[in-house]
């Protein structure tokens, strides 16, 4: 599998991955009715580095990296990851996380932080913990899940 920077010609494949995730409203705080143009503008915005995970010419996942904060907090990276439904359970998210950790370190970041991991996203939480992230905070009832109602969100952190 190849993880590479996203290219303009990847937009349709990226939308095919992020669109269903955004529409489900279960793991990201993005509006479920977000337009394709707005979603792609968010994911591929100039302040982010965006990547795709490709295997045999098919894009199976995507992630972005950015500084978590500006100024005195710019040494901490933040990422968002999504994989295609067809790629679930194939290790794509793990490979993207490993790539992002190495890339963040090479870029001079000293840590990585996930600001808002929905507590019901148990598969992601287990993955992030297996990649060295710790839960450092809990935001009670901070996320309105479309099926489960109000659930907690977690802050996860890992030094590099």
Secondary structure as the mmCIF struct_conf table of DSSP 4:
data_model
#
loop_
_struct_conf.conf_type_id
_struct_conf.id
_struct_conf.beg_label_comp_id
_struct_conf.beg_label_asym_id
_struct_conf.beg_label_seq_id
_struct_conf.end_label_comp_id
_struct_conf.end_label_asym_id
_struct_conf.end_label_seq_id
STRN STRN1 UNK A 2 UNK A 5
HELX_RH_3T_P HELX_RH_3T_P1 UNK A 8 UNK A 10
HELX_RH_AL_P HELX_RH_AL_P1 UNK A 11 UNK A 24
TURN_TY1_P TURN_TY1_P1 UNK A 25 UNK A 25
BEND BEND1 UNK A 26 UNK A 27
BEND BEND2 UNK A 30 UNK A 30
TURN_TY1_P TURN_TY1_P2 UNK A 32 UNK A 33
HELX_RH_AL_P HELX_RH_AL_P2 UNK A 36 UNK A 43
TURN_TY1_P TURN_TY1_P3 UNK A 44 UNK A 44
TURN_TY1_P TURN_TY1_P4 UNK A 46 UNK A 47
BEND BEND3 UNK A 48 UNK A 48
STRN STRN2 UNK A 49 UNK A 55
TURN_TY1_P TURN_TY1_P5 UNK A 56 UNK A 57
STRN STRN3 UNK A 58 UNK A 67
BEND BEND4 UNK A 68 UNK A 70
HELX_RH_3T_P HELX_RH_3T_P2 UNK A 71 UNK A 73
TURN_TY1_P TURN_TY1_P6 UNK A 74 UNK A 75
STRN STRN4 UNK A 76 UNK A 83
HELX_RH_3T_P HELX_RH_3T_P3 UNK A 85 UNK A 87
TURN_TY1_P TURN_TY1_P7 UNK A 88 UNK A 91
HELX_RH_AL_P HELX_RH_AL_P3 UNK A 92 UNK A 106
TURN_TY1_P TURN_TY1_P8 UNK A 107 UNK A 108
STRN STRN5 UNK A 111 UNK A 118
TURN_TY1_P TURN_TY1_P9 UNK A 119 UNK A 120
HELX_RH_AL_P HELX_RH_AL_P4 UNK A 122 UNK A 130
TURN_TY1_P TURN_TY1_P10 UNK A 131 UNK A 132
STRN STRN6 UNK A 134 UNK A 145
TURN_TY1_P TURN_TY1_P11 UNK A 146 UNK A 148
STRN STRN7 UNK A 149 UNK A 159
#
